[in-house]
């Protein structure tokens, strides 16, 4: 039986928190990776794509 949590965030707040987390990861990885390997480039591209998706979702909700 699932019970709802009392401290659940709205989906917009969740997206904003996710965006802040991914932005922090992007800054951290950009500053630490001097020379990008293929895997690192793919990781950066995936983070950027996810940030774009979150931005689109936030624009639709506002």
PQR file of N, CA, C, O and H, with PARSE charges and radii, in Angstrom:
ATOM      1  N   UNK A   1       0.838  -1.170   0.000 -0.4000 1.5000
ATOM      2  CA  UNK A   1       0.000   0.000   0.000 -0.0000 2.0000
ATOM      3  C   UNK A   1       0.888   1.240   0.000  0.5500 1.7000
ATOM      4  O   UNK A   1       1.722   1.410   0.890 -0.5500 1.4000
ATOM      5  N   UNK A   2       0.715   2.088  -0.975 -0.4000 1.5000
ATOM      6  CA  UNK A   2       1.510   3.301  -1.072 -0.0000 2.0000
ATOM      7  C   UNK A   2       0.821   4.440  -0.340  0.5500 1.7000
ATOM      8  O   UNK A   2      -0.383   4.651  -0.482 -0.5500 1.4000
ATOM      9  H   UNK A   2       0.037   1.950  -1.697  0.4000 1.0000
ATOM     10  N   UNK A   3       1.600   5.168   0.442 -0.4000 1.5000
ATOM     11  CA  UNK A   3       1.064   6.340   1.110 -0.0000 2.0000
ATOM     12  C   UNK A   3       1.772   7.569   0.579  0.5500 1.7000
ATOM     13  O   UNK A   3       2.969   7.525   0.294 -0.5500 1.4000
ATOM     14  H   UNK A   3       2.578   4.997   0.558  0.4000 1.0000
ATOM     15  N   UNK A   4       1.053   8.652   0.446 -0.4000 1.5000
ATOM     16  CA  UNK A   4       1.637   9.896  -0.053 -0.0000 2.0000
ATOM     17  C   UNK A   4       2.482  10.527   1.044  0.5500 1.7000
ATOM     18  O   UNK A   4       2.110  10.521   2.217 -0.5500 1.4000
ATOM     19  H   UNK A   4       0.081   8.688   0.678  0.4000 1.0000
ATOM     20  N   UNK A   5       3.599  11.060   0.649 -0.4000 1.5000
ATOM     21  CA  UNK A   5       4.439  11.738   1.627 -0.0000 2.0000
ATOM     22  C   UNK A   5       3.933  13.155   1.826  0.5500 1.7000
ATOM     23  O   UNK A   5       3.417  13.773   0.895 -0.5500 1.4000
ATOM     24  H   UNK A   5       3.901  11.065  -0.304  0.4000 1.0000
ATOM     25  N   UNK A   6       4.079  13.659   3.016 -0.4000 1.5000
ATOM     26  CA  UNK A   6       3.595  14.990   3.319 -0.0000 2.0000
ATOM     27  C   UNK A   6       4.509  16.076   2.755  0.5500 1.7000
ATOM     28  O   UNK A   6       4.059  17.195   2.508 -0.5500 1.4000
ATOM     29  H   UNK A   6       4.499  13.157   3.773  0.4000 1.0000
ATOM     30  N   UNK A   7       5.775  15.758   2.551 -0.4000 1.5000
ATOM     31  CA  UNK A   7       6.733  16.742   2.101 -0.0000 2.0000
ATOM     32  C   UNK A   7       7.029  16.623   0.611  0.5500 1.7000
ATOM     33  O   UNK A   7       8.108  17.014   0.166 -0.5500 1.4000
ATOM     34  H   UNK A   7       6.140  14.848   2.752  0.4000 1.0000
ATOM     35  N   UNK A   8       6.109  16.102  -0.149 -0.4000 1.5000
ATOM     36  CA  UNK A   8       6.379  15.926  -1.568 -0.0000 2.0000
ATOM     37  C   UNK A   8       6.428  17.282  -2.269  0.5500 1.7000
ATOM     38  O   UNK A   8       5.631  18.178  -1.989 -0.5500 1.4000
ATOM     39  H   UNK A   8       5.232  15.785   0.213  0.4000 1.0000
ATOM     40  N   UNK A   9       7.380  17.405  -3.182 -0.4000 1.5000
ATOM     41  CA  UNK A   9       7.552  18.638  -3.931 -0.0000 2.0000
ATOM     42  C   UNK A   9       6.669  18.609  -5.168  0.5500 1.7000
ATOM     43  O   UNK A   9       6.310  17.542  -5.664 -0.5500 1.4000
ATOM     44  H   UNK A   9       8.027  16.677  -3.410  0.4000 1.0000
ATOM     45  N   UNK A  10       6.324  19.788  -5.659 -0.4000 1.5000
ATOM     46  CA  UNK A  10       5.578  19.841  -6.913 -0.0000 2.0000
ATOM     47  C   UNK A  10       6.523  19.448  -8.039  0.5500 1.7000
ATOM     48  O   UNK A  10       7.742  19.474  -7.870 -0.5500 1.4000
ATOM     49  H   UNK A  10       6.616  20.656  -5.256  0.4000 1.0000
ATOM     50  N   UNK A  11       5.971  19.093  -9.164 -0.4000 1.5000
ATOM     51  CA  UNK A  11       6.802  18.660 -10.281 -0.0000 2.0000
ATOM     52  C   UNK A  11       7.677  19.798 -10.790  0.5500 1.7000
ATOM     53  O   UNK A  11       8.789  19.556 -11.259 -0.5500 1.4000
ATOM     54  H   UNK A  11       4.981  19.072  -9.301  0.4000 1.0000
ATOM     55  N   UNK A  12       7.193  21.038 -10.706 -0.4000 1.5000
ATOM     56  CA  UNK A  12       8.000  22.185 -11.128 -0.0000 2.0000
ATOM     57  C   UNK A  12       9.203  22.357 -10.208  0.5500 1.7000
ATOM     58  O   UNK A  12      10.311  22.622 -10.673 -0.5500 1.4000
ATOM     59  H   UNK A  12       6.289  21.234 -10.325  0.4000 1.0000
ATOM     60  N   UNK A  13       8.989  22.209  -8.922 -0.4000 1.5000
ATOM     61  CA  UNK A  13      10.099  22.324  -7.966 -0.0000 2.0000
ATOM     62  C   UNK A  13      11.108  21.203  -8.166  0.5500 1.7000
ATOM     63  O   UNK A  13      12.313  21.408  -8.024 -0.5500 1.4000
ATOM     64  H   UNK A  13       8.088  21.994  -8.544  0.4000 1.0000
ATOM     65  N   UNK A  14      10.610  20.024  -8.495 -0.4000 1.5000
ATOM     66  CA  UNK A  14      11.493  18.894  -8.762 -0.0000 2.0000
ATOM     67  C   UNK A  14      12.350  19.159  -9.994  0.5500 1.7000
ATOM     68  O   UNK A  14      13.548  18.877  -9.993 -0.5500 1.4000
ATOM     69  H   UNK A  14       9.631  19.857  -8.610  0.4000 1.0000
ATOM     70  N   UNK A  15      11.738  19.699 -11.042 -0.4000 1.5000
ATOM     71  CA  UNK A  15      12.488  20.018 -12.253 -0.0000 2.0000
ATOM     72  C   UNK A  15      13.544  21.087 -11.986  0.5500 1.7000
ATOM     73  O   UNK A  15      14.660  21.001 -12.497 -0.5500 1.4000
ATOM     74  H   UNK A  15      10.764  19.928 -11.042  0.4000 1.0000
ATOM     75  N   UNK A  16      13.194  22.090 -11.188 -0.4000 1.5000
ATOM     76  CA  UNK A  16      14.154  23.147 -10.861 -0.0000 2.0000
ATOM     77  C   UNK A  16      15.328  22.585 -10.054  0.5500 1.7000
ATOM     78  O   UNK A  16      16.476  22.972 -10.274 -0.5500 1.4000
ATOM     79  H   UNK A  16      12.287  22.160 -10.773  0.4000 1.0000
ATOM     80  N   UNK A  17      15.045  21.687  -9.135 -0.4000 1.5000
ATOM     81  CA  UNK A  17      16.112  21.071  -8.344 -0.0000 2.0000
ATOM     82  C   UNK A  17      17.007  20.203  -9.224  0.5500 1.7000
ATOM     83  O   UNK A  17      18.227  20.188  -9.062 -0.5500 1.4000
ATOM     84  H   UNK A  17      14.112  21.372  -8.956  0.4000 1.0000
ATOM     85  N   UNK A  18      16.391  19.485 -10.153 -0.4000 1.5000
ATOM     86  CA  UNK A  18      17.149  18.653 -11.088 -0.0000 2.0000
ATOM     87  C   UNK A  18      18.037  19.496 -11.994  0.5500 1.7000
ATOM     88  O   UNK A  18      19.178  19.134 -12.279 -0.5500 1.4000
ATOM     89  H   UNK A  18      15.400  19.497 -10.285  0.4000 1.0000
ATOM     90  N   UNK A  19      17.497  20.624 -12.439 -0.4000 1.5000
ATOM     91  CA  UNK A  19      18.259  21.540 -13.281 -0.0000 2.0000
ATOM     92  C   UNK A  19      19.456  22.101 -12.518  0.5500 1.7000
ATOM     93  O   UNK A  19      20.557  22.185 -13.063 -0.5500 1.4000
ATOM     94  H   UNK A  19      16.570  20.919 -12.208  0.4000 1.0000
ATOM     95  N   UNK A  20      19.247  22.481 -11.274 -0.4000 1.5000
ATOM     96  CA  UNK A  20      20.342  23.013 -10.463 -0.0000 2.0000
ATOM     97  C   UNK A  20      21.419  21.952 -10.248  0.5500 1.7000
ATOM     98  O   UNK A  20      22.610  22.255 -10.303 -0.5500 1.4000
ATOM     99  H   UNK A  20      18.353  22.412 -10.831  0.4000 1.0000
ATOM    100  N   UNK A  21      21.006  20.725 -10.007 -0.4000 1.5000
ATOM    101  CA  UNK A  21      21.953  19.633  -9.805 -0.0000 2.0000
ATOM    102  C   UNK A  21      22.769  19.369 -11.067  0.5500 1.7000
ATOM    103  O   UNK A  21      23.991  19.234 -11.004 -0.5500 1.4000
ATOM    104  H   UNK A  21      20.038  20.478  -9.963  0.4000 1.0000
ATOM    105  N   UNK A  22      22.094  19.297 -12.210 -0.4000 1.5000
ATOM    106  CA  UNK A  22      22.794  19.039 -13.467 -0.0000 2.0000
ATOM    107  C   UNK A  22      23.700  20.203 -13.854  0.5500 1.7000
ATOM    108  O   UNK A  22      24.778  19.988 -14.409 -0.5500 1.4000
ATOM    109  H   UNK A  22      21.101  19.407 -12.262  0.4000 1.0000
ATOM    110  N   UNK A  23      23.280  21.425 -13.570 -0.4000 1.5000
ATOM    111  CA  UNK A  23      24.132  22.589 -13.849 -0.0000 2.0000
ATOM    112  C   UNK A  23      25.399  22.535 -13.011  0.5500 1.7000
ATOM    113  O   UNK A  23      26.487  22.851 -13.493 -0.5500 1.4000
ATOM    114  H   UNK A  23      22.405  21.600 -13.119  0.4000 1.0000
ATOM    115  N   UNK A  24      25.252  22.135 -11.760 -0.4000 1.5000
ATOM    116  CA  UNK A  24      26.423  21.977 -10.895 -0.0000 2.0000
ATOM    117  C   UNK A  24      27.358  20.901 -11.405  0.5500 1.7000
ATOM    118  O   UNK A  24      28.576  21.072 -11.382 -0.5500 1.4000
ATOM    119  H   UNK A  24      24.368  21.878 -11.368  0.4000 1.0000
ATOM    120  N   UNK A  25      26.798  19.791 -11.865 -0.4000 1.5000
ATOM    121  CA  UNK A  25      27.625  18.727 -12.441 -0.0000 2.0000
ATOM    122  C   UNK A  25      28.357  19.195 -13.684  0.5500 1.7000
ATOM    123  O   UNK A  25      29.524  18.863 -13.889 -0.5500 1.4000
ATOM    124  H   UNK A  25      25.808  19.651 -11.884  0.4000 1.0000
ATOM    125  N   UNK A  26      27.672  19.961 -14.506 -0.4000 1.5000
ATOM    126  CA  UNK A  26      28.270  20.461 -15.736 -0.0000 2.0000
ATOM    127  C   UNK A  26      29.445  21.394 -15.432  0.5500 1.7000
ATOM    128  O   UNK A  26      30.493  21.309 -16.073 -0.5500 1.4000
ATOM    129  H   UNK A  26      26.724  20.231 -14.338  0.4000 1.0000
ATOM    130  N   UNK A  27      29.267  22.271 -14.464 -0.4000 1.5000
ATOM    131  CA  UNK A  27      30.356  23.173 -14.073 -0.0000 2.0000
ATOM    132  C   UNK A  27      31.534  22.387 -13.499  0.5500 1.7000
ATOM    133  O   UNK A  27      32.691  22.686 -13.793 -0.5500 1.4000
ATOM    134  H   UNK A  27      28.416  22.340 -13.943  0.4000 1.0000
ATOM    135  N   UNK A  28      31.236  21.398 -12.692 -0.4000 1.5000
ATOM    136  CA  UNK A  28      32.283  20.592 -12.084 -0.0000 2.0000
ATOM    137  C   UNK A  28      33.076  19.819 -13.128  0.5500 1.7000
ATOM    138  O   UNK A  28      34.306  19.787 -13.081 -0.5500 1.4000
ATOM    139  H   UNK A  28      30.295  21.155 -12.453  0.4000 1.0000
ATOM    140  N   UNK A  29      32.379  19.202 -14.063 -0.4000 1.5000
ATOM    141  CA  UNK A  29      33.071  18.406 -15.074 -0.0000 2.0000
ATOM    142  C   UNK A  29      33.832  19.279 -16.058  0.5500 1.7000
ATOM    143  O   UNK A  29      34.924  18.907 -16.489 -0.5500 1.4000
ATOM    144  H   UNK A  29      31.381  19.228 -14.101  0.4000 1.0000
ATOM    145  N   UNK A  30      33.282  20.432 -16.425 -0.4000 1.5000
ATOM    146  CA  UNK A  30      33.978  21.329 -17.350 -0.0000 2.0000
ATOM    147  C   UNK A  30      35.284  21.833 -16.750  0.5500 1.7000
ATOM    148  O   UNK A  30      36.280  21.980 -17.458 -0.5500 1.4000
ATOM    149  H   UNK A  30      32.395  20.734 -16.075  0.4000 1.0000
ATOM    150  N   UNK A  31      35.279  22.093 -15.464 -0.4000 1.5000
ATOM    151  CA  UNK A  31      36.478  22.643 -14.848 -0.0000 2.0000
ATOM    152  C   UNK A  31      37.547  21.578 -14.581  0.5500 1.7000
ATOM    153  O   UNK A  31      38.734  21.896 -14.513 -0.5500 1.4000
ATOM    154  H   UNK A  31      34.469  21.973 -14.890  0.4000 1.0000
ATOM    155  N   UNK A  32      37.139  20.342 -14.434 -0.4000 1.5000
ATOM    156  CA  UNK A  32      38.101  19.289 -14.100 -0.0000 2.0000
ATOM    157  C   UNK A  32      38.658  18.550 -15.301  0.5500 1.7000
ATOM    158  O   UNK A  32      39.777  18.039 -15.254 -0.5500 1.4000
ATOM    159  H   UNK A  32      36.174  20.084 -14.489  0.4000 1.0000
ATOM    160  N   UNK A  33      37.894  18.490 -16.369 -0.4000 1.5000
ATOM    161  CA  UNK A  33      38.327  17.727 -17.541 -0.0000 2.0000
ATOM    162  C   UNK A  33      39.036  18.647 -18.514  0.5500 1.7000
ATOM    163  O   UNK A  33      38.394  19.388 -19.259 -0.5500 1.4000
ATOM    164  H   UNK A  33      36.985  18.905 -16.407  0.4000 1.0000
ATOM    165  N   UNK A  34      40.346  18.602 -18.508 -0.4000 1.5000
ATOM    166  CA  UNK A  34      41.126  19.434 -19.417 -0.0000 2.0000
ATOM    167  C   UNK A  34      41.065  18.883 -20.840  0.5500 1.7000
ATOM    168  O   UNK A  34      40.852  19.628 -21.796 -0.5500 1.4000
ATOM    169  H   UNK A  34      40.868  18.001 -17.903  0.4000 1.0000
ATOM    170  N   UNK A  35      41.252  17.590 -20.965 -0.4000 1.5000
ATOM    171  CA  UNK A  35      41.237  16.921 -22.266 -0.0000 2.0000
ATOM    172  C   UNK A  35      40.113  15.895 -22.238  0.5500 1.7000
ATOM    173  O   UNK A  35      40.140  14.961 -21.437 -0.5500 1.4000
ATOM    174  H   UNK A  35      41.425  16.984 -20.188  0.4000 1.0000
ATOM    175  N   UNK A  36      39.135  16.065 -23.103 -0.4000 1.5000
ATOM    176  CA  UNK A  36      37.956  15.198 -23.098 -0.0000 2.0000
ATOM    177  C   UNK A  36      38.191  13.922 -23.890  0.5500 1.7000
ATOM    178  O   UNK A  36      38.711  13.943 -25.006 -0.5500 1.4000
ATOM    179  H   UNK A  36      39.114  16.824 -23.754  0.4000 1.0000
ATOM    180  N   UNK A  37      37.796  12.815 -23.286 -0.4000 1.5000
ATOM    181  CA  UNK A  37      37.771  11.549 -24.003 -0.0000 2.0000
ATOM    182  C   UNK A  37      36.389  11.407 -24.636  0.5500 1.7000
ATOM    183  O   UNK A  37      35.521  12.255 -24.430 -0.5500 1.4000
ATOM    184  H   UNK A  37      37.374  12.797 -22.379  0.4000 1.0000
ATOM    185  N   UNK A  38      36.189  10.362 -25.387 -0.4000 1.5000
ATOM    186  CA  UNK A  38      34.895  10.135 -26.029 -0.0000 2.0000
ATOM    187  C   UNK A  38      33.791   9.977 -24.995  0.5500 1.7000
ATOM    188  O   UNK A  38      32.707  10.538 -25.153 -0.5500 1.4000
ATOM    189  H   UNK A  38      36.894   9.673 -25.554  0.4000 1.0000
ATOM    190  N   UNK A  39      34.056   9.221 -23.944 -0.4000 1.5000
ATOM    191  CA  UNK A  39      33.052   8.998 -22.897 -0.0000 2.0000
ATOM    192  C   UNK A  39      32.717  10.310 -22.198  0.5500 1.7000
ATOM    193  O   UNK A  39      31.554  10.578 -21.899 -0.5500 1.4000
ATOM    194  H   UNK A  39      34.937   8.766 -23.815  0.4000 1.0000
ATOM    195  N   UNK A  40      33.730  11.123 -21.940 -0.4000 1.5000
ATOM    196  CA  UNK A  40      33.484  12.404 -21.283 -0.0000 2.0000
ATOM    197  C   UNK A  40      32.664  13.329 -22.175  0.5500 1.7000
ATOM    198  O   UNK A  40      31.781  14.037 -21.691 -0.5500 1.4000
ATOM    199  H   UNK A  40      34.675  10.905 -22.184  0.4000 1.0000
ATOM    200  N   UNK A  41      32.946  13.327 -23.454 -0.4000 1.5000
ATOM    201  CA  UNK A  41      32.176  14.146 -24.394 -0.0000 2.0000
ATOM    202  C   UNK A  41      30.724  13.688 -24.450  0.5500 1.7000
ATOM    203  O   UNK A  41      29.810  14.513 -24.470 -0.5500 1.4000
ATOM    204  H   UNK A  41      33.664  12.752 -23.848  0.4000 1.0000
ATOM    205  N   UNK A  42      30.512  12.396 -24.475 -0.4000 1.5000
ATOM    206  CA  UNK A  42      29.150  11.864 -24.478 -0.0000 2.0000
ATOM    207  C   UNK A  42      28.415  12.231 -23.190  0.5500 1.7000
ATOM    208  O   UNK A  42      27.228  12.555 -23.220 -0.5500 1.4000
ATOM    209  H   UNK A  42      31.255  11.726 -24.458  0.4000 1.0000
ATOM    210  N   UNK A  43      29.111  12.180 -22.078 -0.4000 1.5000
ATOM    211  CA  UNK A  43      28.514  12.541 -20.790 -0.0000 2.0000
ATOM    212  C   UNK A  43      28.105  14.008 -20.784  0.5500 1.7000
ATOM    213  O   UNK A  43      26.998  14.346 -20.364 -0.5500 1.4000
ATOM    214  H   UNK A  43      30.075  11.916 -22.053  0.4000 1.0000
ATOM    215  N   UNK A  44      28.998  14.880 -21.250 -0.4000 1.5000
ATOM    216  CA  UNK A  44      28.685  16.308 -21.311 -0.0000 2.0000
ATOM    217  C   UNK A  44      27.492  16.576 -22.228  0.5500 1.7000
ATOM    218  O   UNK A  44      26.618  17.377 -21.895 -0.5500 1.4000
ATOM    219  H   UNK A  44      29.897  14.605 -21.592  0.4000 1.0000
ATOM    220  N   UNK A  45      27.456  15.916 -23.363 -0.4000 1.5000
ATOM    221  CA  UNK A  45      26.342  16.088 -24.295 -0.0000 2.0000
ATOM    222  C   UNK A  45      25.026  15.601 -23.693  0.5500 1.7000
ATOM    223  O   UNK A  45      23.980  16.213 -23.907 -0.5500 1.4000
ATOM    224  H   UNK A  45      28.166  15.265 -23.633  0.4000 1.0000
ATOM    225  N   UNK A  46      25.078  14.511 -22.949 -0.4000 1.5000
ATOM    226  CA  UNK A  46      23.869  13.983 -22.306 -0.0000 2.0000
ATOM    227  C   UNK A  46      23.350  14.946 -21.239  0.5500 1.7000
ATOM    228  O   UNK A  46      22.142  15.155 -21.122 -0.5500 1.4000
ATOM    229  H   UNK A  46      25.928  14.014 -22.776  0.4000 1.0000
ATOM    230  N   UNK A  47      24.255  15.526 -20.468 -0.4000 1.5000
ATOM    231  CA  UNK A  47      23.855  16.488 -19.438 -0.0000 2.0000
ATOM    232  C   UNK A  47      23.243  17.723 -20.098  0.5500 1.7000
ATOM    233  O   UNK A  47      22.210  18.218 -19.649 -0.5500 1.4000
ATOM    234  H   UNK A  47      25.236  15.356 -20.563  0.4000 1.0000
ATOM    235  N   UNK A  48      23.871  18.216 -21.153 -0.4000 1.5000
ATOM    236  CA  UNK A  48      23.341  19.395 -21.851 -0.0000 2.0000
ATOM    237  C   UNK A  48      21.971  19.110 -22.468  0.5500 1.7000
ATOM    238  O   UNK A  48      21.087  19.966 -22.434 -0.5500 1.4000
ATOM    239  H   UNK A  48      24.711  17.813 -21.517  0.4000 1.0000
ATOM    240  N   UNK A  49      21.795  17.928 -23.025 -0.4000 1.5000
ATOM    241  CA  UNK A  49      20.503  17.555 -23.608 -0.0000 2.0000
ATOM    242  C   UNK A  49      19.427  17.477 -22.533  0.5500 1.7000
ATOM    243  O   UNK A  49      18.295  17.907 -22.752 -0.5500 1.4000
ATOM    244  H   UNK A  49      22.513  17.233 -23.052  0.4000 1.0000
ATOM    245  N   UNK A  50      19.771  16.939 -21.392 -0.4000 1.5000
ATOM    246  CA  UNK A  50      18.819  16.841 -20.288 -0.0000 2.0000
ATOM    247  C   UNK A  50      18.441  18.231 -19.782  0.5500 1.7000
ATOM    248  O   UNK A  50      17.282  18.474 -19.445 -0.5500 1.4000
ATOM    249  H   UNK A  50      20.691  16.590 -21.215  0.4000 1.0000
ATOM    250  N   UNK A  51      19.407  19.139 -19.727 -0.4000 1.5000
ATOM    251  CA  UNK A  51      19.120  20.514 -19.314 -0.0000 2.0000
ATOM    252  C   UNK A  51      18.176  21.199 -20.299  0.5500 1.7000
ATOM    253  O   UNK A  51      17.285  21.941 -19.887 -0.5500 1.4000
ATOM    254  H   UNK A  51      20.349  18.942 -20.001  0.4000 1.0000
ATOM    255  N   UNK A  52      18.360  20.962 -21.576 -0.4000 1.5000
ATOM    256  CA  UNK A  52      17.463  21.533 -22.596 -0.0000 2.0000
ATOM    257  C   UNK A  52      16.047  20.984 -22.438  0.5500 1.7000
ATOM    258  O   UNK A  52      15.072  21.726 -22.552 -0.5500 1.4000
ATOM    259  H   UNK A  52      19.084  20.359 -21.912  0.4000 1.0000
ATOM    260  N   UNK A  53      15.940  19.698 -22.179 -0.4000 1.5000
ATOM    261  CA  UNK A  53      14.634  19.077 -21.975 -0.0000 2.0000
ATOM    262  C   UNK A  53      13.934  19.663 -20.750  0.5500 1.7000
ATOM    263  O   UNK A  53      12.735  19.940 -20.788 -0.5500 1.4000
ATOM    264  H   UNK A  53      16.733  19.095 -22.086  0.4000 1.0000
ATOM    265  N   UNK A  54      14.675  19.847 -19.680 -0.4000 1.5000
ATOM    266  CA  UNK A  54      14.104  20.425 -18.458 -0.0000 2.0000
ATOM    267  C   UNK A  54      13.648  21.852 -18.719  0.5500 1.7000
ATOM    268  O   UNK A  54      12.577  22.252 -18.263 -0.5500 1.4000
ATOM    269  H   UNK A  54      15.649  19.621 -19.649  0.4000 1.0000
ATOM    270  N   UNK A  55      14.453  22.630 -19.452 -0.4000 1.5000
ATOM    271  CA  UNK A  55      14.069  24.003 -19.794 -0.0000 2.0000
ATOM    272  C   UNK A  55      12.754  24.022 -20.580  0.5500 1.7000
ATOM    273  O   UNK A  55      11.881  24.848 -20.312 -0.5500 1.4000
ATOM    274  H   UNK A  55      15.323  22.305 -19.823  0.4000 1.0000
ATOM    275  N   UNK A  56      12.616  23.127 -21.534 -0.4000 1.5000
ATOM    276  CA  UNK A  56      11.382  23.057 -22.319 -0.0000 2.0000
ATOM    277  C   UNK A  56      10.181  22.720 -21.439  0.5500 1.7000
ATOM    278  O   UNK A  56       9.105  23.298 -21.595 -0.5500 1.4000
ATOM    279  H   UNK A  56      13.324  22.455 -21.751  0.4000 1.0000
ATOM    280  N   UNK A  57      10.372  21.786 -20.519 -0.4000 1.5000
ATOM    281  CA  UNK A  57       9.275  21.402 -19.638 -0.0000 2.0000
ATOM    282  C   UNK A  57       8.876  22.552 -18.710  0.5500 1.7000
ATOM    283  O   UNK A  57       7.692  22.769 -18.449 -0.5500 1.4000
ATOM    284  H   UNK A  57      11.246  21.317 -20.392  0.4000 1.0000
ATOM    285  N   UNK A  58       9.877  23.286 -18.216 -0.4000 1.5000
ATOM    286  CA  UNK A  58       9.584  24.414 -17.356 -0.0000 2.0000
ATOM    287  C   UNK A  58       8.871  25.538 -18.116  0.5500 1.7000
ATOM    288  O   UNK A  58       7.987  26.195 -17.565 -0.5500 1.4000
ATOM    289  H   UNK A  58      10.838  23.111 -18.428  0.4000 1.0000
ATOM    290  N   UNK A  59       9.251  25.759 -19.373 -0.4000 1.5000
ATOM    291  CA  UNK A  59       8.593  26.793 -20.175 -0.0000 2.0000
ATOM    292  C   UNK A  59       7.137  26.435 -20.429  0.5500 1.7000
ATOM    293  O   UNK A  59       6.273  27.312 -20.419 -0.5500 1.4000
ATOM    294  H   UNK A  59       9.969  25.226 -19.820  0.4000 1.0000
ATOM    295  N   UNK A  60       6.857  25.153 -20.656 -0.4000 1.5000
ATOM    296  CA  UNK A  60       5.480  24.724 -20.881 -0.0000 2.0000
ATOM    297  C   UNK A  60       4.605  24.938 -19.647  0.5500 1.7000
ATOM    298  O   UNK A  60       3.411  25.217 -19.759 -0.5500 1.4000
ATOM    299  H   UNK A  60       7.559  24.441 -20.664  0.4000 1.0000
ATOM    300  N   UNK A  61       5.212  24.804 -18.481 -0.4000 1.5000
ATOM    301  CA  UNK A  61       4.436  24.906 -17.242 -0.0000 2.0000
ATOM    302  C   UNK A  61       4.225  26.335 -16.781  0.5500 1.7000
ATOM    303  O   UNK A  61       3.344  26.598 -15.962 -0.5500 1.4000
ATOM    304  H   UNK A  61       6.182  24.578 -18.391  0.4000 1.0000
ATOM    305  N   UNK A  62       5.017  27.256 -17.292 -0.4000 1.5000
ATOM    306  CA  UNK A  62       4.869  28.642 -16.835 -0.0000 2.0000
ATOM    307  C   UNK A  62       3.985  29.461 -17.740  0.5500 1.7000
ATOM    308  O   UNK A  62       3.767  30.645 -17.484 -0.5500 1.4000
ATOM    309  H   UNK A  62       5.732  27.042 -17.957  0.4000 1.0000
TER
END
